[in-house]
């Protein structure tokens, strides 16, 4: 049986990280499916439509994993690929957020809602046995023990392409590892809950370290990016990870997302000892009012304290700020700028609020037919506040990007 997984393109053809989700689907099928499979992967960020369509001509199952900005391209491809013999499956954030709407597309046979490993195995088994998948919408319970999922198949997802791109951009061979799934926080603008709900599961330290050792040995990785929503959730896990990473002589530097409320001196010591060289914080705003609207559960004084502590331990800081909350005023943006000046992050980014399905700003009635392909976290023509137009917000974003150009995120440097 031939399966082709596809990562469609967004309207902004920029940098993309490796498709770990498809790597996990591939390795799970390879381990738990009883017969041989021919699995291929193509990405719109690297492969032409012609290449993708040609690869799908003799495929039995085609799986599309889409964020909202990728959905349009995915449907365009599916419309050209669909025939009476193949099965087209859509999954990912967009399909999980709007399953009923996605299922209305005539070229889509099955929509996977939420985590995909068990669902994809069921789909492949049904297809092999000549059965029709019981429902066009397929939703399975989470895999409780993440250690039972094999490491992502990085050969299938052509990980070397991303490593080479990172090397070209940074002079270092970088790849990503996922240690957990889910996030307990309730930020109003985030879509993570669409896939994971707020249930958090974490791999064992030994399982994670084994994968990292293999990445260093087999892929010559020089820097590791932990792609968890929040890497620093579990203090006991971080302490054990640090201790065992040191014990086995694994000095690989790494960086991760962190939530201000999870950080204390003890955790920072463990992180620094195990060669964490960067922490990436979602600061979002310097306005207490806006932080409350976002449900960030943090305050400005806590932000300042954590940034100082992080620097005291020699760890570089990255601060992400978000403009465009409904109640935000020009005065609130000035408070954000003031906070940025005070905490002095090593890297900073300024994004714009977008009403992606299924965050709190998405409207099922008025937005269901929107073309999401030209939306991303840095640019959109939609967001405005009660006092600031979309253009005024863009002007403020541009001004801040130019002010902090020396330390602006790589993505925004590229877009300048």
ChimeraX attribute file (.defattr): number of C-alpha atoms within 10 A of each C-alpha:
attribute: neighborCount
match mode: 1-to-1
recipient: residues
	/A:1	14
	/A:2	15
	/A:3	22
	/A:4	21
	/A:5	27
	/A:6	25
	/A:7	26
	/A:8	25
	/A:9	25
	/A:10	23
	/A:11	15
	/A:12	14
	/A:13	10
	/A:14	11
	/A:15	13
	/A:16	13
	/A:17	16
	/A:18	20
	/A:19	21
	/A:20	19
	/A:21	17
	/A:22	25
	/A:23	22
	/A:24	20
	/A:25	23
	/A:26	28
	/A:27	20
	/A:28	22
	/A:29	23
	/A:30	18
	/A:31	12
	/A:32	12
	/A:33	14
	/A:34	9
	/A:35	11
	/A:36	10
	/A:37	14
	/A:38	12
	/A:39	19
	/A:40	19
	/A:41	22
	/A:42	23
	/A:43	20
	/A:44	18
	/A:45	16
	/A:46	14
	/A:47	15
	/A:48	13
	/A:49	17
	/A:50	10
	/A:51	13
	/A:52	21
	/A:53	15
	/A:54	12
	/A:55	18
	/A:56	25
	/A:57	15
	/A:58	15
	/A:59	21
	/A:60	18
	/A:61	21
	/A:62	25
	/A:63	24
	/A:64	27
	/A:65	23
	/A:66	24
	/A:67	24
	/A:68	23
	/A:69	21
	/A:70	24
	/A:71	27
	/A:72	20
	/A:73	19
	/A:74	22
	/A:75	20
	/A:76	13
	/A:77	20
	/A:78	23
	/A:79	15
	/A:80	12
	/A:81	21
	/A:82	18
	/A:83	12
	/A:84	5
	/A:85	9
	/A:86	18
	/A:87	23
	/A:88	22
	/A:89	24
	/A:90	29
	/A:91	26
	/A:92	23
	/A:93	27
	/A:94	26
	/A:95	28
	/A:96	26
	/A:97	23
	/A:98	18
	/A:99	21
	/A:100	13
	/A:101	12
	/A:102	20
	/A:103	19
	/A:104	11
	/A:105	12
	/A:106	11
	/A:107	19
	/A:108	21
	/A:109	19
	/A:110	22
	/A:111	26
	/A:112	28
	/A:113	23
	/A:114	25
	/A:115	23
	/A:116	25
	/A:117	22
	/A:118	19
	/A:119	20
	/A:120	21
	/A:121	18
	/A:122	18
	/A:123	20
	/A:124	21
	/A:125	17
	/A:126	14
	/A:127	17
	/A:128	12
	/A:129	8
	/A:130	9
	/A:131	11
	/A:132	12
	/A:133	17
	/A:134	11
	/A:135	11
	/A:136	17
	/A:137	19
	/A:138	21
	/A:139	16
	/A:140	15
	/A:141	11
	/A:142	16
	/A:143	14
	/A:144	12
	/A:145	11
	/A:146	17
	/A:147	16
	/A:148	12
	/A:149	18
	/A:150	19
	/A:151	22
	/A:152	21
	/A:153	19
	/A:154	19
	/A:155	11
	/A:156	17
	/A:157	26
	/A:158	17
	/A:159	19
	/A:160	16
	/A:161	13
	/A:162	20
	/A:163	21
	/A:164	16
	/A:165	17
	/A:166	18
	/A:167	14
	/A:168	11
	/A:169	12
	/A:170	11
	/A:171	11
	/A:172	15
	/A:173	21
	/A:174	23
	/A:175	24
	/A:176	23
	/A:177	19
	/A:178	18
	/A:179	21
	/A:180	20
	/A:181	23
	/A:182	19
	/A:183	20
	/A:184	15
	/A:185	16
	/A:186	16
	/A:187	19
	/A:188	15
	/A:189	21
	/A:190	19
	/A:191	20
	/A:192	20
	/A:193	20
	/A:194	22
	/A:195	21
	/A:196	19
	/A:197	15
	/A:198	15
	/A:199	12
	/A:200	13
	/A:201	17
	/A:202	20
	/A:203	18
	/A:204	16
	/A:205	18
	/A:206	14
	/A:207	15
	/A:208	18
	/A:209	17
	/A:210	11
	/A:211	15
	/A:212	20
	/A:213	17
	/A:214	13
	/A:215	19
	/A:216	16
	/A:217	10
	/A:218	9
	/A:219	17
	/A:220	14
	/A:221	20
	/A:222	17
	/A:223	19
	/A:224	20
	/A:225	16
	/A:226	18
	/A:227	19
	/A:228	20
	/A:229	20
	/A:230	23
	/A:231	25
	/A:232	22
	/A:233	20
	/A:234	12
	/A:235	16
	/A:236	10
	/A:237	16
	/A:238	19
	/A:239	20
	/A:240	15
	/A:241	20
	/A:242	21
	/A:243	15
	/A:244	16
	/A:245	21
	/A:246	15
	/A:247	11
	/A:248	10
	/A:249	9
	/A:250	16
	/A:251	15
	/A:252	18
	/A:253	16
	/A:254	21
	/A:255	22
	/A:256	22
	/A:257	19
	/A:258	20
	/A:259	22
	/A:260	22
	/A:261	15
	/A:262	14
	/A:263	19
	/A:264	14
	/A:265	13
	/A:266	10
	/A:267	18
	/A:268	24
	/A:269	17
	/A:270	19
	/A:271	25
	/A:272	18
	/A:273	17
	/A:274	24
	/A:275	20
	/A:276	24
	/A:277	20
	/A:278	24
	/A:279	23
	/A:280	21
	/A:281	22
	/A:282	18
	/A:283	23
	/A:284	19
	/A:285	31
	/A:286	22
	/A:287	22
	/A:288	17
	/A:289	13
	/A:290	23
	/A:291	19
	/A:292	15
	/A:293	16
	/A:294	20
	/A:295	13
	/A:296	22
	/A:297	14
	/A:298	16
	/A:299	18
	/A:300	15
	/A:301	11
	/A:302	13
	/A:303	20
	/A:304	16
	/A:305	14
	/A:306	22
	/A:307	23
	/A:308	16
	/A:309	16
	/A:310	22
	/A:311	18
	/A:312	12
	/A:313	17
	/A:314	15
	/A:315	20
	/A:316	18
	/A:317	22
	/A:318	24
	/A:319	23
	/A:320	18
	/A:321	19
	/A:322	23
	/A:323	26
	/A:324	24
	/A:325	22
	/A:326	16
	/A:327	14
	/A:328	20
	/A:329	19
	/A:330	14
	/A:331	10
	/A:332	18
	/A:333	23
	/A:334	15
	/A:335	16
	/A:336	23
	/A:337	17
	/A:338	15
	/A:339	19
	/A:340	20
	/A:341	11
	/A:342	12
	/A:343	17
	/A:344	18
	/A:345	21
	/A:346	16
	/A:347	19
	/A:348	25
	/A:349	25
	/A:350	23
	/A:351	20
	/A:352	24
	/A:353	21
	/A:354	26
	/A:355	20
	/A:356	24
	/A:357	25
	/A:358	22
	/A:359	18
	/A:360	14
	/A:361	16
	/A:362	15
	/A:363	13
	/A:364	11
	/A:365	7
	/A:366	8
	/A:367	13
	/A:368	13
	/A:369	9
	/A:370	9
	/A:371	14
	/A:372	22
	/A:373	17
	/A:374	16
	/A:375	21
	/A:376	18
	/A:377	12
	/A:378	18
	/A:379	17
	/A:380	17
	/A:381	13
	/A:382	14
	/A:383	20
	/A:384	22
	/A:385	17
	/A:386	11
	/A:387	11
	/A:388	18
	/A:389	15
	/A:390	16
	/A:391	13
	/A:392	14
	/A:393	20
	/A:394	22
	/A:395	12
	/A:396	18
	/A:397	22
	/A:398	14
	/A:399	12
	/A:400	17
	/A:401	21
	/A:402	15
	/A:403	12
	/A:404	16
	/A:405	17
	/A:406	12
	/A:407	17
	/A:408	22
	/A:409	19
	/A:410	15
	/A:411	12
	/A:412	17
	/A:413	14
	/A:414	10
	/A:415	8
	/A:416	9
